[in-house]
Amino acid sequence: MLQIKIKTIRVLSSILTIALLSFIFLPNNGLAVEYKLDTLDTVETWQVNQDINAKRSEIQELHRQIDIYQKNIYAKQKELGSLSNQVSTLNESIAKINLEIEAAGLEVETLDLKIENTELKIDAKENEIDDQKDILAEVIRSLHRQQQKSSLLEILILNDNFSDFIADLNRLEDMQDNLFEGVENLGEIKLALNNDKDSLENEKTELDTLKNILNGKKGNLDGQKISKFNLMASTEGQEAKYQELLRQAKEEQKQIDNDIVYLEKIAREKLNRQLQLDSIDSDGLMWPIPSQRITAYFHDPDYPYRYIFEHNAIDIATPQGTALRAAESGYVAKARDGGATGYSYIMLVHADGLSSVYGHVNKINVSADQFVSKGDIIGYTGGMPGTRGAGPFSTGPHLHLEVRLNGIPVNPLNYLP
């Protein structure tokens, strides 16, 4: 009976040794298990967590202040348009964006701390894995020494009495239990380590995204400041001049909308004939400029001139003079040069009922009735207040991009890749 028990233990020990070696050197695809290590409870990680909590409190307070500014902006946008009201709205918007930049900066710092905390956890778990491997190696060596007693007679000879033999057997069983427990603990630590590494990669990706958002907000702030400066310069602080500027802008916008609707119908007839002749297939719109950093969204409630006209587009921040490419093949329905002080834009009509409009164009390379292919350079971007094609109410260098479906403005982000 004793020989059977010893052989069973020997076989189990061999199997466990092989399993352990396989576990250490082969990939692990098991389910993740959260494993908390006492070694993580250090002053360093505690301080990092304290810093994270402090920054979260600061962020919450900043968002509370941002909400107050936002309510003030919405209230002012409902009032009658006046120079003082518009300047006040821009001031409120600038203050709000400054708070948003501060909050985003704190969020970046918080993520940096979370990354640091995760890296500390990874280091601790890797050290724990090394310790567990050392313990398991010692258990395996002890099991191996016990396995050298290959027969009952040998065991009895090496022990003074039967009780010593039973004690050795119990120790062997304890070693076996320790081996099982050590392998289980090692598995849990390894899976938790893999979890932490995945979390670290996600946090780094989130950090990059957040930094892009922060840069976008800084661009918004610059645009609002430029807009305020240009508004005060063009009106010389006089209400009468502002009202005249406002009247001209509204009339111009109304005329542009009428032209777009009318010309879209005419150009579409030409496009349909061209499509029939050339069998052109549409594979969707492309981004017309390299940048994809949006500073104002479709029907954006924060658009500073929303009370003058609805923002039926997205604004994409890009340096002045960026090459502007056709988002899709089609006919040029309109290429309006607004001159030194007016608003310049290009309108293209595409297949599938779509059309695209590119605003604040500084230089136009195409003309009406011209057929362009997807990716062709049709002009160069503008938007810097006071420059050619920017118009009177530009918020800085950017591309104003509209997309229309059967003549009706739609969100461009629903059609861009």
Secondary structure as GFF3:
##gff-version 3
##sequence-region A 1 417
A	DSSP	alpha_helix	2	25	.	.	.	ID=ss1
A	DSSP	three_ten_helix	38	40	.	.	.	ID=ss2
A	DSSP	alpha_helix	43	77	.	.	.	ID=ss3
A	DSSP	alpha_helix	83	147	.	.	.	ID=ss4
A	DSSP	alpha_helix	152	158	.	.	.	ID=ss5
A	DSSP	alpha_helix	162	235	.	.	.	ID=ss6
A	DSSP	alpha_helix	239	278	.	.	.	ID=ss7
A	DSSP	beta_strand	294	296	.	.	.	ID=ss8
A	DSSP	beta_strand	314	317	.	.	.	ID=ss9
A	DSSP	beta_strand	323	325	.	.	.	ID=ss10
A	DSSP	beta_strand	330	336	.	.	.	ID=ss11
A	DSSP	beta_strand	345	349	.	.	.	ID=ss12
A	DSSP	beta_strand	354	359	.	.	.	ID=ss13
A	DSSP	beta_strand	361	364	.	.	.	ID=ss14
A	DSSP	beta_strand	371	372	.	.	.	ID=ss15
A	DSSP	beta_strand	377	381	.	.	.	ID=ss16
A	DSSP	beta_strand	398	405	.	.	.	ID=ss17
A	DSSP	beta_strand	408	410	.	.	.	ID=ss18
A	DSSP	three_ten_helix	412	414	.	.	.	ID=ss19
###
